[in-house]
């Protein structure tokens, strides 16, 4: 009898010990509103891609009065809106189910694809109307040994994509200048610029259309930028009403976004046949959901929650 009672007391003590350290009341909640909506790219001269995400809070209440909180964000969402014509809402929206951020909004890769992930290992691609997928990559170096973190992927020659960082094109020594991503071969090759491409060192953004290399770079007096194609100046744009101090000009956002050209929230495009910049009067992105059309009218969308 005594042995049976001792066993019962031992089991009770073990259960109490387990509850002391493991029994918790967990409250997990997604925030009602989405956060950090931003323009992530342009499909064409009327459709814009907007990205956002939702954050969450988890509270763990232990029976002995200790309280722990953790928070993070996830469920990235991609929506497509018409920025020229007022419509009832987005043309299309889709969100991921992941609890944590995947980094899918790293940048625009083509007119309908955005990319993300740690590209030195794999690249995540999200195409409008489809679900994201991941491509595992092999990696090699061709003429350089110091790699860099990729912050841009744009169309390149022979159906590949060029990857670079903000300063990589001008790097000297053994530092790699750019990478070539081949999605068919699933390969990533780090390279130094050869003599035929040394001219793109000055480019703030670069991509290819067919066999032609297009380059955008800010001019020396910081009043605008040039468009060069195959190392020849083709067009330029004067950026008016922008304080051209070093810090402000450096942060002035511009570059190729899909087949469009984005600078200072002005939405324009490239005439590939004539290799010129097409200026759309008054077409501006004032925010992710507020635009100005060619007639200087506002096109507004409410922030859609789901």
Wavefront OBJ file of the C-alpha trace (Angstrom):
o trace
v 0.000 0.000 0.000
v 2.780 2.356 0.956
v 4.670 1.581 -2.265
v 1.557 2.358 -4.295
v 1.084 5.659 -2.462
v 4.719 6.608 -3.058
v 4.365 5.946 -6.771
v 1.224 8.104 -6.919
v 2.961 10.958 -5.136
v 5.954 10.680 -7.486
v 3.746 10.848 -10.579
v 1.862 13.845 -9.157
v 5.133 15.662 -8.446
v 6.402 15.000 -11.965
v 3.169 16.320 -13.500
v 3.334 19.427 -11.318
v 6.937 19.979 -12.368
v 6.012 19.610 -16.045
v 3.166 22.132 -15.687
v 5.421 24.499 -13.799
v 7.768 24.719 -16.760
v 5.590 23.789 -19.715
v 1.874 24.532 -19.149
v 1.113 27.858 -20.833
v -1.770 29.890 -22.170
v -0.860 30.931 -25.732
v -2.632 33.813 -27.483
v -1.636 34.271 -31.145
v -3.165 37.134 -33.140
v -2.607 38.610 -36.574
v -2.892 42.405 -36.631
v -6.103 43.685 -38.197
v -4.347 46.029 -40.599
v -1.612 45.361 -43.119
v 1.675 47.276 -43.022
v 4.315 48.973 -45.159
v 2.512 49.052 -48.485
v 4.896 50.034 -51.286
v 5.211 50.083 -55.056
v 7.250 47.036 -56.064
v 7.016 47.345 -59.852
v 5.048 48.222 -62.967
v 3.422 45.735 -65.302
v 2.964 48.258 -68.136
v 1.876 51.861 -68.721
v -1.320 51.404 -66.725
v -0.829 48.704 -64.068
v 1.253 48.901 -60.886
v 2.230 46.138 -58.437
v 1.885 46.946 -54.736
v 3.281 44.818 -51.921
v 2.467 44.723 -48.204
v 2.457 42.312 -45.262
v 0.684 41.576 -41.979
v 2.313 41.479 -38.537
v 1.433 39.301 -35.550
v 1.802 39.173 -31.763
v 2.084 36.031 -29.667
v 1.677 36.110 -25.874
v 2.550 33.182 -23.617
v 1.203 33.335 -20.051
v 2.770 30.805 -17.684
v 0.810 29.628 -14.662
v 3.441 31.016 -12.287
v 2.788 34.548 -13.625
v 5.657 34.891 -16.057
v 4.709 36.506 -19.364
v 6.520 36.320 -22.711
v 5.727 38.202 -25.908
v 7.084 37.657 -29.409
v 6.216 39.395 -32.643
v 7.079 39.221 -36.310
v 5.504 39.753 -39.710
v 4.544 37.533 -42.613
v 1.787 36.792 -45.111
v 3.278 39.038 -47.787
v 0.695 40.098 -50.347
v 0.955 41.275 -53.953
v -1.812 43.342 -55.577
v -2.195 44.878 -59.042
v -3.913 48.276 -59.490
v -4.679 50.514 -62.459
v -2.890 53.830 -61.872
v -4.355 55.625 -64.905
v -8.076 54.811 -64.518
v -10.155 54.800 -61.343
v -11.571 51.320 -60.708
v -13.414 49.681 -57.818
v -10.271 48.124 -56.405
v -7.314 45.927 -57.335
v -7.354 43.829 -60.479
v -5.764 40.943 -58.583
v -4.456 40.153 -55.098
v -2.830 37.116 -53.559
v -1.082 36.548 -50.252
v 1.327 33.985 -48.878
v 0.449 31.819 -45.884
v 3.869 31.934 -44.235
v 4.064 33.128 -40.607
v 7.450 34.799 -41.173
v 8.707 37.097 -43.895
v 10.138 35.390 -46.970
v 11.874 38.458 -48.437
v 9.938 38.112 -51.695
v 9.764 41.882 -52.312
v 13.466 42.353 -53.075
v 12.733 43.844 -56.499
v 11.158 43.548 -59.928
v 12.747 41.075 -62.327
v 10.499 41.297 -65.420
v 7.244 43.059 -66.239
v 5.162 40.533 -64.275
v 7.662 38.863 -61.929
v 9.157 39.972 -58.629
v 12.050 38.234 -56.920
v 13.407 37.668 -53.441
v 15.406 35.358 -51.232
v 19.093 34.823 -50.555
v 20.176 34.653 -54.189
v 23.607 33.218 -53.485
v 21.751 29.969 -52.692
v 18.351 30.224 -54.358
v 15.940 32.753 -55.827
v 12.214 33.004 -55.125
v 10.025 34.183 -58.017
v 6.428 35.382 -57.830
v 4.563 35.889 -61.100
v 1.205 37.635 -61.252
v -1.581 35.051 -61.300
v 0.651 32.216 -60.074
v 2.047 30.978 -56.793
v 5.680 31.711 -55.852
v 8.305 29.099 -56.560
v 11.941 28.704 -55.565
v 14.885 27.887 -57.834
v 17.933 26.309 -56.195
v 21.133 27.639 -57.741
v 24.663 26.454 -58.303
v 27.319 29.131 -57.856
v 30.680 29.785 -59.464
v 33.117 32.652 -60.070
v 34.669 33.725 -63.339
v 37.648 36.049 -62.860
v 36.857 37.344 -59.352
v 36.914 36.094 -55.775
v 35.104 38.659 -53.579
v 31.339 38.296 -53.770
v 28.651 40.854 -52.865
v 25.039 40.785 -51.722
v 22.698 41.036 -54.720
v 20.190 43.901 -54.508
v 19.059 44.074 -58.153
v 18.097 41.527 -60.820
v 17.239 42.815 -64.302
v 16.950 41.284 -67.801
v 20.328 40.714 -69.439
v 21.819 39.319 -72.642
v 20.944 35.912 -74.114
v 17.857 35.481 -71.937
v 19.761 35.694 -68.651
v 19.552 38.232 -65.810
v 22.174 40.613 -64.438
v 22.574 40.883 -60.684
v 24.459 43.639 -58.899
v 24.628 45.687 -55.724
v 24.579 49.468 -55.457
v 28.362 49.804 -55.763
v 29.461 46.543 -57.334
v 29.863 47.715 -60.953
v 32.601 50.185 -59.993
v 34.443 47.869 -57.601
v 38.156 47.263 -58.247
v 40.627 44.510 -57.478
v 39.308 40.988 -57.002
v 35.781 42.141 -56.132
v 33.139 40.788 -58.483
v 31.270 43.462 -60.442
v 28.109 41.589 -61.376
v 26.528 38.159 -61.610
v 24.737 36.386 -64.436
v 21.670 34.418 -63.385
v 20.617 31.695 -65.812
v 17.219 30.394 -64.718
v 17.275 27.561 -67.275
v 20.655 26.224 -66.133
v 19.846 27.213 -62.536
v 23.261 28.810 -62.221
v 24.727 32.003 -60.772
v 28.091 33.166 -62.145
v 30.040 36.021 -60.512
v 32.076 38.081 -62.995
v 34.434 41.020 -63.498
v 33.664 43.472 -66.280
v 35.562 42.774 -69.494
v 36.659 45.513 -71.915
v 33.364 45.449 -73.819
v 31.416 46.192 -70.641
v 33.779 48.502 -68.741
v 31.656 51.475 -69.788
v 28.763 50.394 -67.515
v 30.876 51.094 -64.392
v 29.209 54.493 -64.116
v 25.651 53.167 -64.439
v 23.251 53.619 -61.528
v 20.966 51.081 -63.180
v 21.499 48.754 -66.117
v 19.559 46.144 -68.094
v 19.291 44.708 -71.600
v 16.584 44.824 -74.238
v 17.382 42.136 -76.770
v 21.056 42.549 -77.716
v 21.271 46.161 -76.508
v 22.570 47.234 -73.086
v 20.720 50.180 -71.515
v 22.321 52.327 -68.825
v 20.973 55.114 -66.580
v 23.371 57.381 -64.719
v 23.133 60.695 -62.872
v 25.003 63.523 -64.535
v 27.905 65.332 -62.882
v 26.051 68.535 -61.997
v 23.297 66.491 -60.311
v 20.490 68.073 -62.304
v 19.233 64.957 -64.094
v 20.340 61.730 -65.695
v 21.374 60.240 -69.018
v 20.185 57.235 -70.958
v 22.985 55.397 -72.761
v 22.601 52.419 -75.068
v 25.682 50.387 -76.006
v 27.968 53.145 -74.668
v 26.272 55.925 -76.659
v 24.238 58.754 -75.137
v 20.698 58.624 -76.473
v 18.589 60.836 -74.203
v 18.565 62.788 -70.945
v 16.084 64.078 -68.392
v 16.295 67.235 -66.300
v 14.959 66.641 -62.798
v 13.346 69.917 -61.738
v 12.539 71.061 -58.211
v 14.765 68.537 -56.486
v 17.322 69.855 -53.962
v 20.572 68.481 -55.324
v 22.542 68.180 -52.120
v 24.670 65.072 -52.002
v 22.511 63.123 -49.535
v 19.152 63.989 -51.098
v 20.334 63.310 -54.626
v 21.870 60.022 -53.584
v 18.530 58.907 -52.116
v 16.554 60.080 -55.162
v 14.883 56.902 -56.414
v 15.037 56.144 -60.086
v 15.656 53.229 -62.382
v 14.188 50.566 -64.637
v 11.126 48.847 -63.167
v 9.975 46.171 -65.570
v 9.548 47.875 -68.936
v 8.883 51.212 -67.264
v 11.155 54.000 -66.034
v 10.602 55.345 -62.520
v 12.241 58.498 -61.188
v 11.177 60.670 -58.290
v 7.710 59.050 -58.337
v 7.308 60.018 -61.996
v 6.162 57.079 -64.141
v 7.583 56.977 -67.678
v 8.834 54.408 -70.161
v 11.469 53.670 -72.783
v 10.905 53.795 -76.539
v 13.034 50.746 -77.316
v 12.764 51.160 -81.091
v 14.070 54.750 -81.085
v 16.022 54.383 -77.823
v 14.441 57.416 -76.177
v 12.704 58.202 -72.893
v 8.944 58.649 -73.152
v 7.748 61.312 -70.722
v 4.161 60.915 -69.553
v 2.876 64.314 -68.350
v 1.692 64.286 -64.739
v 1.754 60.495 -64.379
v 2.972 60.173 -60.800
v 2.809 57.762 -57.894
v 2.130 59.951 -54.859
v 1.886 56.801 -52.733
v 1.156 53.107 -53.216
v -2.571 53.893 -53.574
v -2.647 57.483 -54.820
v -1.705 58.497 -58.375
v -2.022 61.476 -60.696
v -3.124 60.736 -64.283
v -2.323 62.585 -67.515
v -5.202 65.033 -66.901
v -3.820 65.889 -63.459
v -6.677 64.026 -61.765
v -6.143 61.887 -58.687
v -6.644 58.135 -58.935
v -7.135 56.828 -55.398
v -7.591 53.376 -53.899
v -8.445 52.463 -50.339
v -6.022 50.192 -48.553
v -7.607 46.772 -49.075
v -7.540 44.482 -46.025
v -8.093 40.737 -46.152
l 1 2 3 4 5 6 7 8 9 10 11 12 13 14 15 16 17 18 19 20 21 22 23 24 25 26 27 28 29 30 31 32 33 34 35 36 37 38 39 40 41 42 43 44 45 46 47 48 49 50 51 52 53 54 55 56 57 58 59 60 61 62 63 64 65 66 67 68 69 70 71 72 73 74 75 76 77 78 79 80 81 82 83 84 85 86 87 88 89 90 91 92 93 94 95 96 97 98 99 100 101 102 103 104 105 106 107 108 109 110 111 112 113 114 115 116 117 118 119 120 121 122 123 124 125 126 127 128 129 130 131 132 133 134 135 136 137 138 139 140 141 142 143 144 145 146 147 148 149 150 151 152 153 154 155 156 157 158 159 160 161 162 163 164 165 166 167 168 169 170 171 172 173 174 175 176 177 178 179 180 181 182 183 184 185 186 187 188 189 190 191 192 193 194 195 196 197 198 199 200 201 202 203 204 205 206 207 208 209 210 211 212 213 214 215 216 217 218 219 220 221 222 223 224 225 226 227 228 229 230 231 232 233 234 235 236 237 238 239 240 241 242 243 244 245 246 247 248 249 250 251 252 253 254 255 256 257 258 259 260 261 262 263 264 265 266 267 268 269 270 271 272 273 274 275 276 277 278 279 280 281 282 283 284 285 286 287 288 289 290 291 292 293 294 295 296 297 298 299 300 301 302 303 304 305 306
